[in-house]
Amino acid sequence: MISLNLALAGLRLGLKNRQVGEKWVSNDCSYLCKGLSIILACFIVF
């Protein structure tokens, strides 16, 4: 559960960075956070 919360927090942080306008940094961060959250979700489910 803790890792899932961390992943969601990372996604929120990536979205906030995107809104600020740091496009290439936020895009890399959001893709990374999405990937990590998907991986963590798979570990939690399976």
PDB file as gemmi writes it, atoms N, CA and C in Angstrom:
CRYST1    1.000    1.000    1.000  90.00  90.00  90.00 P 1                      
ATOM      1  N   MET A   1       0.834  -1.209   0.000  1.00  0.00           N  
ATOM      2  CA  MET A   1       0.000   0.000   0.000  1.00  0.00           C  
ATOM      3  C   MET A   1       0.862   1.249   0.000  1.00  0.00           C  
ATOM      4  N   ILE A   2       1.963   1.208   0.783  1.00  0.00           N  
ATOM      5  CA  ILE A   2       2.833   2.387   0.878  1.00  0.00           C  
ATOM      6  C   ILE A   2       3.452   2.696  -0.478  1.00  0.00           C  
ATOM      7  N   SER A   3       3.896   1.638  -1.187  1.00  0.00           N  
ATOM      8  CA  SER A   3       4.533   1.861  -2.488  1.00  0.00           C  
ATOM      9  C   SER A   3       3.534   2.431  -3.492  1.00  0.00           C  
ATOM     10  N   LEU A   4       2.287   2.013  -3.402  1.00  0.00           N  
ATOM     11  CA  LEU A   4       1.260   2.543  -4.300  1.00  0.00           C  
ATOM     12  C   LEU A   4       1.029   4.024  -4.020  1.00  0.00           C  
ATOM     13  N   ASN A   5       0.994   4.388  -2.741  1.00  0.00           N  
ATOM     14  CA  ASN A   5       0.832   5.795  -2.383  1.00  0.00           C  
ATOM     15  C   ASN A   5       2.003   6.624  -2.896  1.00  0.00           C  
ATOM     16  N   LEU A   6       3.218   6.081  -2.808  1.00  0.00           N  
ATOM     17  CA  LEU A   6       4.395   6.786  -3.314  1.00  0.00           C  
ATOM     18  C   LEU A   6       4.300   6.973  -4.823  1.00  0.00           C  
ATOM     19  N   ALA A   7       3.818   5.945  -5.522  1.00  0.00           N  
ATOM     20  CA  ALA A   7       3.677   6.042  -6.972  1.00  0.00           C  
ATOM     21  C   ALA A   7       2.660   7.109  -7.342  1.00  0.00           C  
ATOM     22  N   LEU A   8       1.549   7.149  -6.629  1.00  0.00           N  
ATOM     23  CA  LEU A   8       0.525   8.161  -6.897  1.00  0.00           C  
ATOM     24  C   LEU A   8       1.056   9.558  -6.602  1.00  0.00           C  
ATOM     25  N   ALA A   9       1.838   9.685  -5.535  1.00  0.00           N  
ATOM     26  CA  ALA A   9       2.439  10.978  -5.206  1.00  0.00           C  
ATOM     27  C   ALA A   9       3.388  11.403  -6.320  1.00  0.00           C  
ATOM     28  N   GLY A  10       4.134  10.445  -6.871  1.00  0.00           N  
ATOM     29  CA  GLY A  10       5.041  10.747  -7.976  1.00  0.00           C  
ATOM     30  C   GLY A  10       4.290  11.199  -9.211  1.00  0.00           C  
ATOM     31  N   LEU A  11       3.157  10.565  -9.491  1.00  0.00           N  
ATOM     32  CA  LEU A  11       2.339  10.975 -10.632  1.00  0.00           C  
ATOM     33  C   LEU A  11       1.818  12.393 -10.450  1.00  0.00           C  
ATOM     34  N   ARG A  12       1.362  12.695  -9.238  1.00  0.00           N  
ATOM     35  CA  ARG A  12       0.862  14.046  -8.961  1.00  0.00           C  
ATOM     36  C   ARG A  12       1.969  15.071  -9.135  1.00  0.00           C  
ATOM     37  N   LEU A  13       3.161  14.726  -8.673  1.00  0.00           N  
ATOM     38  CA  LEU A  13       4.302  15.633  -8.799  1.00  0.00           C  
ATOM     39  C   LEU A  13       4.626  15.864 -10.270  1.00  0.00           C  
ATOM     40  N   GLY A  14       4.584  14.787 -11.074  1.00  0.00           N  
ATOM     41  CA  GLY A  14       4.846  14.922 -12.505  1.00  0.00           C  
ATOM     42  C   GLY A  14       3.821  15.814 -13.183  1.00  0.00           C  
ATOM     43  N   LEU A  15       2.554  15.670 -12.814  1.00  0.00           N  
ATOM     44  CA  LEU A  15       1.503  16.499 -13.403  1.00  0.00           C  
ATOM     45  C   LEU A  15       1.670  17.956 -13.001  1.00  0.00           C  
ATOM     46  N   LYS A  16       2.057  18.207 -11.750  1.00  0.00           N  
ATOM     47  CA  LYS A  16       2.282  19.581 -11.300  1.00  0.00           C  
ATOM     48  C   LYS A  16       3.426  20.210 -12.076  1.00  0.00           C  
ATOM     49  N   ASN A  17       4.505  19.451 -12.277  1.00  0.00           N  
ATOM     50  CA  ASN A  17       5.649  19.968 -13.026  1.00  0.00           C  
ATOM     51  C   ASN A  17       5.253  20.289 -14.462  1.00  0.00           C  
ATOM     52  N   ARG A  18       4.386  19.470 -15.038  1.00  0.00           N  
ATOM     53  CA  ARG A  18       3.939  19.709 -16.409  1.00  0.00           C  
ATOM     54  C   ARG A  18       3.159  21.017 -16.482  1.00  0.00           C  
ATOM     55  N   GLN A  19       2.322  21.284 -15.481  1.00  0.00           N  
ATOM     56  CA  GLN A  19       1.525  22.508 -15.465  1.00  0.00           C  
ATOM     57  C   GLN A  19       2.416  23.737 -15.315  1.00  0.00           C  
ATOM     58  N   VAL A  20       3.536  23.607 -14.610  1.00  0.00           N  
ATOM     59  CA  VAL A  20       4.454  24.737 -14.430  1.00  0.00           C  
ATOM     60  C   VAL A  20       5.038  25.147 -15.775  1.00  0.00           C  
ATOM     61  N   GLY A  21       5.255  24.182 -16.657  1.00  0.00           N  
ATOM     62  CA  GLY A  21       5.721  24.514 -17.994  1.00  0.00           C  
ATOM     63  C   GLY A  21       7.108  24.001 -18.319  1.00  0.00           C  
ATOM     64  N   GLU A  22       7.707  23.223 -17.444  1.00  0.00           N  
ATOM     65  CA  GLU A  22       9.005  22.618 -17.748  1.00  0.00           C  
ATOM     66  C   GLU A  22       8.731  21.386 -18.605  1.00  0.00           C  
ATOM     67  N   LYS A  23       8.530  21.608 -19.902  1.00  0.00           N  
ATOM     68  CA  LYS A  23       7.931  20.564 -20.739  1.00  0.00           C  
ATOM     69  C   LYS A  23       8.775  19.299 -20.805  1.00  0.00           C  
ATOM     70  N   TRP A  24      10.047  19.406 -21.217  1.00  0.00           N  
ATOM     71  CA  TRP A  24      10.800  18.162 -21.430  1.00  0.00           C  
ATOM     72  C   TRP A  24      11.099  17.466 -20.116  1.00  0.00           C  
ATOM     73  N   VAL A  25      11.356  18.244 -19.049  1.00  0.00           N  
ATOM     74  CA  VAL A  25      11.618  17.639 -17.742  1.00  0.00           C  
ATOM     75  C   VAL A  25      10.363  16.949 -17.223  1.00  0.00           C  
ATOM     76  N   SER A  26       9.228  17.646 -17.305  1.00  0.00           N  
ATOM     77  CA  SER A  26       7.986  17.086 -16.774  1.00  0.00           C  
ATOM     78  C   SER A  26       7.538  15.876 -17.592  1.00  0.00           C  
ATOM     79  N   ASN A  27       7.766  15.909 -18.913  1.00  0.00           N  
ATOM     80  CA  ASN A  27       7.386  14.759 -19.733  1.00  0.00           C  
ATOM     81  C   ASN A  27       8.179  13.528 -19.320  1.00  0.00           C  
ATOM     82  N   ASP A  28       9.504  13.694 -19.150  1.00  0.00           N  
ATOM     83  CA  ASP A  28      10.328  12.570 -18.719  1.00  0.00           C  
ATOM     84  C   ASP A  28       9.872  12.072 -17.357  1.00  0.00           C  
ATOM     85  N   CYS A  29       9.603  13.007 -16.450  1.00  0.00           N  
ATOM     86  CA  CYS A  29       9.203  12.639 -15.088  1.00  0.00           C  
ATOM     87  C   CYS A  29       7.860  11.918 -15.097  1.00  0.00           C  
ATOM     88  N   SER A  30       6.901  12.435 -15.867  1.00  0.00           N  
ATOM     89  CA  SER A  30       5.568  11.831 -15.863  1.00  0.00           C  
ATOM     90  C   SER A  30       5.596  10.436 -16.483  1.00  0.00           C  
ATOM     91  N   TYR A  31       6.385  10.258 -17.579  1.00  0.00           N  
ATOM     92  CA  TYR A  31       6.497   8.924 -18.167  1.00  0.00           C  
ATOM     93  C   TYR A  31       7.142   7.962 -17.183  1.00  0.00           C  
ATOM     94  N   LEU A  32       8.190   8.450 -16.499  1.00  0.00           N  
ATOM     95  CA  LEU A  32       8.875   7.612 -15.520  1.00  0.00           C  
ATOM     96  C   LEU A  32       7.936   7.233 -14.385  1.00  0.00           C  
ATOM     97  N   CYS A  33       7.190   8.210 -13.885  1.00  0.00           N  
ATOM     98  CA  CYS A  33       6.255   7.954 -12.779  1.00  0.00           C  
ATOM     99  C   CYS A  33       5.152   6.996 -13.206  1.00  0.00           C  
ATOM    100  N   LYS A  34       4.642   7.166 -14.431  1.00  0.00           N  
ATOM    101  CA  LYS A  34       3.600   6.258 -14.928  1.00  0.00           C  
ATOM    102  C   LYS A  34       4.138   4.838 -15.016  1.00  0.00           C  
ATOM    103  N   GLY A  35       5.342   4.705 -15.543  1.00  0.00           N  
ATOM    104  CA  GLY A  35       5.954   3.385 -15.662  1.00  0.00           C  
ATOM    105  C   GLY A  35       6.151   2.733 -14.305  1.00  0.00           C  
ATOM    106  N   LEU A  36       6.662   3.517 -13.357  1.00  0.00           N  
ATOM    107  CA  LEU A  36       6.885   2.984 -12.013  1.00  0.00           C  
ATOM    108  C   LEU A  36       5.571   2.590 -11.357  1.00  0.00           C  
ATOM    109  N   SER A  37       4.544   3.411 -11.525  1.00  0.00           N  
ATOM    110  CA  SER A  37       3.255   3.106 -10.893  1.00  0.00           C  
ATOM    111  C   SER A  37       2.646   1.843 -11.492  1.00  0.00           C  
ATOM    112  N   ILE A  38       2.802   1.655 -12.807  1.00  0.00           N  
ATOM    113  CA  ILE A  38       2.282   0.439 -13.450  1.00  0.00           C  
ATOM    114  C   ILE A  38       3.028  -0.787 -12.934  1.00  0.00           C  
ATOM    115  N   ILE A  39       4.362  -0.672 -12.830  1.00  0.00           N  
ATOM    116  CA  ILE A  39       5.169  -1.788 -12.327  1.00  0.00           C  
ATOM    117  C   ILE A  39       4.782  -2.123 -10.892  1.00  0.00           C  
ATOM    118  N   LEU A  40       4.659  -1.081 -10.058  1.00  0.00           N  
ATOM    119  CA  LEU A  40       4.284  -1.301  -8.657  1.00  0.00           C  
ATOM    120  C   LEU A  40       2.888  -1.910  -8.557  1.00  0.00           C  
ATOM    121  N   ALA A  41       1.964  -1.446  -9.384  1.00  0.00           N  
ATOM    122  CA  ALA A  41       0.605  -1.985  -9.370  1.00  0.00           C  
ATOM    123  C   ALA A  41       0.622  -3.469  -9.735  1.00  0.00           C  
ATOM    124  N   CYS A  42       1.443  -3.844 -10.706  1.00  0.00           N  
ATOM    125  CA  CYS A  42       1.546  -5.251 -11.103  1.00  0.00           C  
ATOM    126  C   CYS A  42       2.087  -6.097  -9.955  1.00  0.00           C  
ATOM    127  N   PHE A  43       3.111  -5.574  -9.256  1.00  0.00           N  
ATOM    128  CA  PHE A  43       3.658  -6.318  -8.119  1.00  0.00           C  
ATOM    129  C   PHE A  43       2.618  -6.484  -7.019  1.00  0.00           C  
ATOM    130  N   ILE A  44       1.821  -5.442  -6.784  1.00  0.00           N  
ATOM    131  CA  ILE A  44       0.815  -5.502  -5.722  1.00  0.00           C  
ATOM    132  C   ILE A  44      -0.299  -6.483  -6.094  1.00  0.00           C  
ATOM    133  N   VAL A  45      -0.725  -6.447  -7.352  1.00  0.00           N  
ATOM    134  CA  VAL A  45      -1.823  -7.314  -7.794  1.00  0.00           C  
ATOM    135  C   VAL A  45      -1.385  -8.773  -7.840  1.00  0.00           C  
ATOM    136  N   PHE A  46      -0.181  -9.010  -8.385  1.00  0.00           N  
ATOM    137  CA  PHE A  46       0.298 -10.390  -8.513  1.00  0.00           C  
ATOM    138  C   PHE A  46       1.239 -10.682  -7.373  1.00  0.00           C  
TER     139      PHE A  46                                                      
END                                                                             
